[in-house]
Amino acid sequence: MNGGNNGIIAKFKHVKSFLFIIAMASGVICLAQLKSPCACSGAVCAASTSTATPGNTFTEAQEKKTVKLPTMIELGAEKCVPCRMMAPIIAELAKEYAGILKVKFIDVWKKKNVELAKEYKINSIPTQLFLDKNGKELWRHAGFISKEDIMKKWKSLGYDFEKLKKDKPAVEKAE
């Protein structure tokens, strides 16, 4: 084995499951198979989550009260490589479809969100949940997914956000 691979293998010395390594290579990290600290962060997997907006705290009770739009929730971790690949896509969707699609990121490696990962039955990250305006799950996907594939899936679920974006009335300034 060459010296270049030794560093990679050393990163995985705490991982007890071969499946975890295979899953990471395919763009999915399996939380169920991970028994020891995470290879990429040293934190115990599924330890917590957070919203994409710094300083905001997310609770499911708050979310159920405020959800009036279809929602895409990305459950992942800031230190997860496939999740970091998704980050610009999530940010772009949130900006581009503001007001017609709610987009969130929840870091499932943060202690405060462990219960959310369990409640949503997350077995691997990244996982994207597509919810209707009432919070009912319509579809889920594990692993990396392109923006184009996300929008195609929403359209197949009956949500044409491009059309909604064009039809969205201008917000009037309150005087």
Residue pairs with C-beta under 8 A, 6 or more apart in sequence:
1 9
11 39
11 40
12 21
12 39
14 36
14 37
14 39
15 21
15 34
15 36
15 39
16 34
16 35
16 36
17 30
17 33
17 34
17 35
19 30
19 33
20 29
20 30
20 33
20 34
20 39
23 29
23 30
23 33
23 124
24 39
24 81
24 82
26 143
27 82
27 85
27 143
27 144
28 82
28 124
28 125
28 126
28 142
28 143
29 45
29 77
29 80
29 82
29 124
29 125
29 126
30 123
30 124
31 45
31 46
31 108
31 117
31 122
31 123
31 124
31 125
32 123
32 124
34 45
34 46
36 44
37 43
37 44
38 44
38 45
38 77
38 79
38 109
40 79
40 80
40 81
41 77
41 79
41 109
43 79
43 109
44 109
45 77
45 108
45 109
46 108
46 109
46 114
46 117
46 118
46 122
47 108
47 109
47 110
47 111
47 114
48 107
48 108
48 109
48 110
48 111
48 112
48 113
48 114
49 58
49 75
49 106
49 107
49 108
49 109
49 110
49 112
49 113
49 114
49 116
49 117
50 56
50 57
50 58
50 105
50 106
50 107
50 110
50 112
50 113
51 57
51 58
51 104
51 105
51 106
52 74
52 90
52 91
52 94
52 103
52 104
52 105
57 112
58 104
58 106
58 113
58 116
60 116
60 119
63 135
64 135
67 102
67 131
67 133
67 134
67 135
68 133
69 99
69 100
69 101
69 102
69 133
70 100
70 101
70 102
70 130
70 131
70 132
70 133
70 154
70 159
71 101
71 102
71 103
71 104
71 129
71 130
71 131
71 133
71 135
72 90
72 93
72 101
72 102
72 103
72 104
72 128
72 129
72 130
72 131
72 150
72 154
73 104
73 105
73 106
73 120
73 128
73 129
73 131
74 83
74 86
74 90
74 103
74 104
74 105
74 106
74 126
74 127
74 128
75 106
75 108
75 116
75 117
75 120
75 122
75 125
75 126
75 127
75 128
75 129
76 82
76 83
76 86
76 105
76 106
76 107
76 108
76 125
76 126
76 127
77 83
77 107
77 108
77 109
77 125
78 84
78 107
78 109
79 109
80 109
80 125
80 126
82 125
82 126
82 143
82 144
83 125
83 126
85 144
86 126
86 128
86 144
86 145
87 105
89 145
89 146
89 147
89 150
90 103
90 105
92 147
93 101
93 103
93 147
93 150
94 103
96 165
97 103
97 161
97 165
99 168
99 171
100 161
100 164
100 165
100 168
101 154
101 159
101 161
106 113
106 116
106 117
107 113
108 114
108 116
108 117
108 122
108 125
120 127
120 129
123 142
124 142
124 143
125 142
126 142
126 143
126 144
127 140
127 141
127 142
128 140
128 141
128 145
128 150
129 137
129 139
129 140
130 137
130 138
130 139
130 140
130 153
130 154
130 157
131 137
131 138
132 138
138 157
139 153
139 157
141 153
151 161
151 162
154 160
154 161
155 161
